[in-house]
Amino acid sequence: MKKRHLSFWDIWNMSFGFLGIQMGFALQNANASRILQIFGADVHELSWFWVVAPLTGLIVQPIIGYYSDRTWTRLGRRRPYFLTGALLASMGLILMPNADMFTAFMPALWVGAGMLMIMDASFNVAMEPFRALVADLLPSDQRTLGFSIQTVLIGIGAVIGSWLPYALANWFGVSNNAAEGEVPFNLLLSFIIGAAVLVISILVTVFTTKEYSPEELAQFAANEGEKEEEVEEESSLLNIFSDFKKMPLTMKQLSSVQFFSWFGLFGMWVFATPAIAHHVYGLSLDDHGDAYQTAGDWVGILFGAYNAVSAVYAFFLPAIAKKLGRKMTYAIGLFCGGLGLLSIYFVPNENWLFLSMFGIGIAWASVLAMPYAILAGSIPAKKMGVYMGIFNFFIVIPQIINAIIGGPIVKYIYGGNPIFALVISGVSFLIAAVLVVRVKDVDDTIIS
């Protein structure tokens, strides 16, 4: 008995919820720093407010992975987590830009930071079970396609989320001006729309995708020759720690690649708006007026641009990986991202930043698809969820480190200039590209 090959549209529906997740995630990435600054955060404090997001991921992801491996309900194995995460994330999306409503209880800045934590934790609840779902339902030779389609949907959702504030302000006449300490209405409306799309897209996956039963998955594992000790049922959540010690060699090798990739991404997300406003637009770091809001809307357009490139490039990833191998495809993508981030320092004006986003988009597609395609072949099927959760350690730990040290480095070493945080992000991507070379891809069709 083998897993059946799914049609393109089956895989599309299976991953469609990622469109909504990434739309919300893009709204968060492009605008959370701006919203926190509106509520009173200084530029060197931004990374500290962002630290709550990866910290929650560090705790939530492996636990969600563990229990999703053992959850069997009328909705299936992974789908209950999609739905729960979507509902909680949508609440965070609606409340974060409206944090000033709660000033009677605590400062808006702290409410906003709390909503950022809820959003990111909820995205984590929904996101990694989606990764595990691809590995659950697709045979090995369709996994690159599966993760690539996820990347396409991620790109589409991120483009919509990133461009929405700009589009509402410039194409539909929604005001992007606000009094001091208030979030512009185009941002408020964007977050509400993002919450609605998130819930609807998750429901598409929930109602169109059927998961394999525990008995079927056990039969697949037996046919694929997994050893009994690899798939036997574990009874305690504490076994996450023993699973961590026993992680496959491929996972260990990918961990360093993930570390430098996500260290760079976090720096870009946190500091892109103040860096571009200051270095490219020539605004002072204390200017949060109309010109800063215009620069912030433009950063949203740029983030949408790199996600658009990612969505298009993801269509070609399976063919490129088949020709060059997954490792080389991954390394090339990270190298392009490093060059894209470094180029931001040298651009003469904001329009040239689209060229920078082209390289970053190629890297983003590679980061979202290739490590999971490589990893899935090395993980026992019965522990797919928990290992995908543990793999998230190597996404959130570099973000936590960057969050702790990033602000002080900008303040005391870079003289308050956040553009150098983007330069370091570019260097991190180049290091990650070099580290891919030593990864062992156990079931690649080209690289053994």
C-alpha positions in Angstrom: 0.0 0.0 0.0 1.4 3.4 -1.1 0.4 7.0 -0.8 -1.6 8.0 -3.8 -0.4 10.8 -6.1 -2.6 13.9 -5.7 -3.7 16.2 -8.5 -2.4 19.8 -8.7 -5.8 21.1 -7.4 -5.9 18.6 -4.5 -2.5 19.9 -3.4 -3.6 23.5 -4.0 -6.7 23.1 -1.8 -4.7 21.2 0.8 -2.4 24.2 1.2 -4.9 27.0 0.5 -5.1 28.0 4.2 -1.5 29.2 3.9 -2.7 32.1 1.8 -4.6 33.5 4.7 -1.9 32.7 7.2 0.7 34.5 5.1 -1.6 37.4 4.4 -1.9 38.0 8.2 1.8 37.3 8.6 2.7 39.8 5.9 0.6 42.5 7.6 2.4 41.8 10.8 5.9 41.8 9.3 5.4 45.0 7.3 3.5 47.0 9.8 4.1 45.8 13.4 7.2 47.9 13.9 5.4 51.0 12.5 2.4 50.4 14.8 4.6 50.0 17.8 6.5 53.2 17.0 3.1 55.0 16.6 2.3 53.8 20.2 5.6 55.1 21.5 8.4 52.6 20.9 11.9 53.9 20.0 13.8 52.3 17.1 16.3 50.5 19.3 13.5 49.0 21.4 11.7 47.4 18.4 13.5 44.1 18.5 12.7 43.7 22.2 9.0 43.9 21.5 9.4 41.4 18.7 11.1 38.9 21.0 7.8 37.7 22.4 6.8 36.3 19.0 9.7 33.8 18.6 9.7 33.0 22.3 6.1 31.8 22.0 7.0 29.8 18.9 9.8 28.1 20.8 7.4 26.8 23.3 4.3 26.3 21.1 5.7 24.6 18.0 7.0 21.3 19.4 4.0 20.9 21.7 1.6 21.5 18.8 3.6 19.1 16.7 3.6 16.4 19.4 -0.2 16.6 20.0 -1.0 16.9 16.3 0.8 13.6 15.8 -1.6 12.1 18.3 -4.8 14.0 17.5 -7.6 12.1 15.7 -11.0 13.8 15.6 -13.8 14.1 13.1 -11.8 16.9 11.5 -8.7 14.7 11.3 -5.2 15.0 12.6 -3.9 18.4 11.6 -7.0 20.3 10.7 -8.1 21.1 14.3 -4.9 23.1 14.7 -5.4 25.1 11.5 -8.8 26.2 12.6 -7.9 27.0 16.2 -4.8 28.9 15.1 -6.7 30.9 12.5 -9.4 32.0 15.0 -6.8 33.2 17.5 -4.7 34.9 14.9 -7.6 36.7 13.5 -8.4 38.1 17.0 -4.8 39.4 17.3 -5.0 41.0 13.8 -8.1 42.9 14.7 -7.0 44.0 18.2 -3.3 45.0 17.6 -3.9 48.2 15.6 -6.8 49.0 18.0 -4.6 48.6 21.1 -5.3 52.3 22.0 -8.9 51.2 22.9 -7.5 49.6 26.0 -5.5 52.5 27.4 -7.8 52.6 30.4 -6.2 49.3 31.5 -2.6 49.6 30.3 -0.5 51.6 27.8 -1.3 51.0 24.1 2.3 50.0 23.5 2.1 47.1 25.9 -1.3 46.0 24.5 0.1 46.1 21.0 3.1 44.0 22.0 0.7 41.5 23.6 -1.4 41.3 20.5 1.8 40.7 18.5 2.6 37.8 20.8 -0.9 36.3 20.3 -0.7 36.7 16.6 2.6 35.1 16.2 1.8 32.2 18.6 -1.4 31.6 16.7 0.3 31.6 13.3 2.7 29.0 14.7 -0.3 26.9 15.9 -1.6 26.9 12.3 1.6 26.9 10.3 3.7 23.8 11.2 0.8 21.3 11.1 0.5 22.5 7.4 4.1 21.5 6.8 3.4 18.1 8.4 0.2 17.7 6.3 2.3 17.8 3.1 4.6 15.1 4.4 1.6 13.1 5.7 -0.4 13.1 2.4 2.2 13.2 -0.4 4.7 10.5 -1.6 8.3 11.5 -1.6 8.4 12.4 -5.3 5.6 15.0 -4.8 6.9 16.7 -1.7 9.0 19.3 -3.5 5.8 20.1 -5.6 3.8 20.2 -2.4 6.1 22.6 -0.6 6.4 24.7 -3.7 2.7 25.1 -4.1 2.6 26.1 -0.4 5.2 28.7 -1.3 3.2 30.0 -4.2 0.2 30.5 -1.9 2.3 32.0 0.7 3.6 34.5 -1.9 0.1 35.4 -3.1 -1.2 35.9 0.4 1.9 38.0 1.3 1.6 40.2 -1.7 -2.0 41.0 -0.9 -1.2 41.6 2.8 1.8 43.7 2.1 0.2 45.9 -0.6 -3.2 46.2 1.1 -2.4 49.4 3.2 -0.9 51.1 0.2 -3.7 50.1 -2.1 -6.4 51.2 0.3 -4.8 54.6 0.7 -3.7 55.3 -3.0 -6.3 53.4 -5.0 -9.4 53.5 -2.9 -9.0 56.8 -1.1 -8.8 55.4 2.5 -7.0 57.9 4.7 -3.4 57.0 5.8 -3.2 60.1 8.1 -3.9 60.0 11.8 -3.4 62.1 14.9 -0.3 61.5 17.0 -0.4 58.2 18.7 -3.2 56.8 16.5 -3.0 54.2 13.7 -4.1 55.4 10.3 -7.5 54.0 9.1 -6.0 52.2 6.1 -3.9 50.1 8.4 -6.9 49.4 10.7 -9.0 48.3 7.8 -6.2 46.2 6.3 -5.8 44.2 9.5 -9.6 43.6 9.7 -9.7 42.3 6.1 -6.6 40.1 6.8 -8.4 38.5 9.7 -11.5 37.7 7.5 -9.4 36.2 4.7 -7.4 34.1 7.2 -10.5 32.4 8.6 -12.1 31.8 5.1 -8.9 30.4 3.6 -8.4 28.0 6.5 -12.0 26.8 6.1 -11.3 25.9 2.4 -8.5 23.5 3.5 -10.6 22.1 6.4 -13.5 21.2 4.2 -11.7 20.1 1.0 -8.9 17.9 2.4 -9.2 14.4 3.7 -6.4 13.0 5.9 -5.2 9.4 6.0 -6.3 7.3 9.0 -3.8 6.2 11.7 -4.0 2.7 10.3 -3.2 3.8 6.8 -0.2 5.9 8.0 1.1 2.9 9.9 0.8 0.8 6.8 2.7 3.4 4.8 5.4 3.5 7.4 5.8 -0.3 7.4 6.0 -0.4 3.6 8.7 2.3 3.6 10.7 0.1 6.0 10.7 2.3 9.1 12.1 0.6 12.1 9.7 -0.2 14.9 11.6 1.9 17.4 11.3 4.9 15.1 7.5 4.8 14.9 6.4 3.3 18.3 3.9 5.4 20.2 5.4 7.6 22.9 3.3 8.3 25.9 4.8 11.5 27.4 5.2 15.0 26.2 8.6 14.9 27.8 9.7 12.6 25.0 10.1 15.8 22.9 13.5 16.1 24.7 14.6 12.6 23.8 13.4 13.2 20.2 15.5 16.3 20.1 18.6 14.3 21.1 17.8 11.7 18.4 17.1 14.1 15.6 18.2 12.9 12.2 21.7 13.9 10.9 20.0 15.9 8.0 18.0 17.9 10.5 21.2 18.7 12.5 22.9 19.9 9.4 20.0 22.0 8.3 19.8 23.6 11.8 22.8 25.9 11.1 21.4 26.9 7.7 18.1 27.8 9.3 19.9 29.8 12.1 21.6 32.2 9.7 18.7 32.4 7.3 16.2 33.4 10.0 18.6 35.6 11.9 18.8 37.6 8.6 15.0 37.5 8.0 14.2 38.8 11.5 16.6 41.7 11.1 15.0 42.6 7.8 11.4 42.5 9.2 12.1 44.5 12.3 14.4 47.2 10.9 13.3 47.5 7.2 10.8 50.4 7.7 13.0 52.6 9.9 16.1 51.7 7.9 14.6 52.6 4.5 12.8 55.7 5.9 16.1 57.0 7.3 18.7 55.7 4.8 16.8 56.0 1.5 14.1 58.6 2.2 16.5 60.7 4.4 14.0 61.1 7.3 15.2 61.6 10.8 14.8 58.6 13.2 12.3 60.6 15.3 10.0 61.5 12.4 6.8 59.5 12.6 4.6 61.9 10.7 3.0 61.7 7.2 6.3 61.3 5.4 7.2 58.3 7.6 3.7 56.8 7.0 4.3 57.1 3.2 7.7 55.4 3.6 6.0 52.7 5.6 3.4 52.1 3.0 6.2 51.9 0.4 8.0 49.2 2.5 4.7 47.3 2.3 4.8 47.5 -1.5 8.5 46.3 -1.4 7.6 43.4 0.9 4.8 42.5 -1.5 7.2 42.7 -4.4 9.6 40.1 -2.9 6.7 37.9 -2.1 5.4 38.2 -5.7 8.9 37.1 -6.9 8.8 34.3 -4.4 5.4 33.1 -5.6 6.5 33.1 -9.3 9.9 31.5 -8.6 8.2 28.8 -6.5 6.5 27.5 -9.6 9.9 26.7 -11.1 11.5 25.3 -7.9 10.5 21.6 -8.6 12.1 21.8 -12.1 15.2 23.6 -10.9 15.6 21.1 -8.0 15.2 18.2 -10.4 17.9 19.6 -12.6 20.4 20.9 -10.1 19.5 19.0 -6.9 17.7 20.4 -3.9 20.9 21.5 -2.1 22.3 23.5 -5.0 18.8 25.1 -5.6 18.6 26.1 -1.9 22.2 27.5 -1.8 21.6 29.6 -5.0 18.4 31.1 -3.5 20.1 32.1 -0.2 23.0 33.6 -2.1 20.6 35.8 -4.1 18.9 36.9 -0.9 22.2 37.9 0.6 23.1 40.1 -2.4 19.6 41.6 -2.3 19.9 42.6 1.3 23.4 44.1 0.9 22.3 46.1 -2.2 19.8 48.1 -0.1 22.7 50.0 1.4 23.8 51.2 -2.1 20.5 52.0 -3.9 20.3 55.7 -5.1 16.5 56.0 -4.5 13.5 54.0 -3.4 12.6 52.7 -6.9 15.9 50.8 -7.1 14.8 48.8 -4.1 12.7 46.6 -6.4 15.9 45.1 -7.6 16.9 44.3 -4.1 13.5 42.7 -3.5 14.1 40.4 -6.5 17.0 38.6 -4.8 15.2 38.5 -1.5 12.1 37.0 -3.2 14.2 34.1 -4.6 15.7 33.5 -1.2 12.3 33.6 0.5 10.9 31.0 -1.9 13.9 28.8 -1.2 13.6 29.2 2.6 9.9 28.3 2.6 10.2 25.2 0.4 13.7 23.6 0.2 14.6 22.9 3.8 11.3 21.1 4.4 11.5 19.1 1.1 15.0 18.0 2.2 14.0 17.4 5.8 10.8 15.4 5.1 12.7 12.4 3.7 14.7 12.0 6.8 11.9 12.0 9.4 9.9 9.0 10.6 6.3 9.4 9.4 4.8 8.8 12.8 6.8 11.7 14.3 6.5 14.1 11.4 4.6 16.7 13.5 6.9 16.7 16.5 10.0 16.8 14.4 8.6 19.7 12.3 7.9 21.4 15.6 11.4 20.8 16.9 12.8 22.0 13.5 11.1 25.3 14.4 13.6 25.7 17.2 16.1 26.6 14.6 13.8 29.3 13.2 12.9 30.9 16.5 16.2 30.7 18.4 18.0 33.0 15.9 15.1 35.4 16.0 15.2 35.5 19.8 19.0 36.1 19.7 18.5 38.9 17.2 15.7 40.3 19.2 17.8 40.5 22.3 21.0 41.9 20.8 19.7 43.7 17.7 18.4 46.8 19.3 21.5 47.5 21.5 23.8 46.8 18.5 21.8 49.4 16.4 22.0 51.9 19.3 25.5 51.5 20.5 27.5 50.1 17.6 25.7 51.4 14.5 25.1 54.8 16.1 21.4 54.4 15.9 21.4 53.8 12.1 19.3 50.7 11.4 20.5 50.3 7.8 23.5 48.3 9.1 21.1 45.7 10.6 20.0 45.0 7.0 23.7 44.7 6.0 24.3 42.1 8.7 21.1 40.3 7.5 22.7 40.0 4.0 25.9 38.6 5.4 23.9 36.0 7.4 22.2 34.8 4.2 25.6 34.4 2.5 26.9 32.3 5.4 23.7 30.1 5.2 24.3 29.6 1.5 27.8 28.2 2.2 26.5 25.9 5.0 24.0 24.2 2.7 26.8 22.4 1.0 27.4 20.1 3.9 23.8 19.0 4.3 23.0 15.3 3.4 19.8 15.0 1.4 18.8 11.4 1.9 16.2 11.0 -0.8 17.1 13.6 -3.4 16.8 12.2 -6.9 20.2 13.7 -7.9 22.2 14.1 -4.7 22.5 11.0 -2.5 
